[in-house]
Amino acid sequence: MRQREIVGNKVSAIGFGCMNLSSGYGPGPDEAYGARVLNEALDAGYSFMDTATVYGLGKNEQLVGKSIGHRRDEFFLASKCGLRGDANGNREINGRPEVILESCDASLKRLGVEQIDLYYLHRMDPNVPIEDTVGAFAQLVDAGKIRYVGLSEISADILRRANAVHPIAAVQNEYSLWTRNPEIALLDTCRELGVTFVAFSPVARQFLTGKLQDVTNFHPQDIRVTMPRFQPEAYSKNLELLEEYANLAQETGCTMAQLAIAWLLERDENIIPIPGTTKLEHMYENAGADGVRISPEVMQCLDKLINQNTVVGGRYDDRAEATVFTENFT
């Protein structure tokens, strides 16, 4: 697989999002199969592995540590804090410095490592200045517990404020053909500051694979249940975009999922998509996007076909939208 850089560290151009193996779209596969997916992902060339405290409420970090900890020198490890389970098992956003420090120690223990390469603030706490939270991350760098600081689901302005306290290595926001918010200002700011942009949900939570036709039978724990774009009426309209999209994939000589990932790779050398999956065949399919080359004509068609003006429905409901600080189209 081709390589891209995070603060001079070479990593696979396509990273592996580990969340799906423990949570997000249901409980995930059994531990043995999850371990197999992770190990075969390393064998396939993925060298950038992404997890978080909140994925499975700690179970995903444990899975990563137990499954591939013995291969630690083969991958760049990223995790996140600031979004976690509270005493009742509910999700809680907490960016207080002392909580960040405690969370890192807990992540290190679950992962079974002495240092995390890239540690993100998963969600900004609206009650804590970003400068204070990033100050705690700086302490973790000084202590040698993490190497680099990252942020997730934030705006260009927040990135600038955070970077003034301590250099930010990467920003992880949702970005795909149907989620273009980073194009408003964040991508340009990342280029200016030398910050790597990590794109999560690059295949639009399965939409851009063409394999999700029915949205009426999601698992109760599937996060798409509340997402406006996946409500039956909106989704049926979004599906109309896929006929031409499938033709463009065929013209390019790749699958629909590969086209979505390759589109991101083509956008900028500074972008690293991190698709996730629970299936070995999809993991290999996603890795194959590294070999796809998209013509300028197809890129132009894709941009015109699927964008913020042609997609029906917002990406989050009001409750979830209140937890992110990204720019939005008016």
Helices and strands as residue ranges (DSSP letters): E 3-6, E 9-12, E 16-17, G 19-21, H 31-44, E 48-50, G 55-58, H 59-68, G 69-74, E 76-81, E 83-85, E 91-93, H 97-111, E 116-121, H 130-142, E 146-152, H 156-165, E 168-174, G 181-183, H 186-193, E 196-200, G 204-209, G 223-226, G 228-230, H 232-239, H 242-252, H 256-267, E 271-273, H 280-287, G 288-291, H 296-305, H 318-321
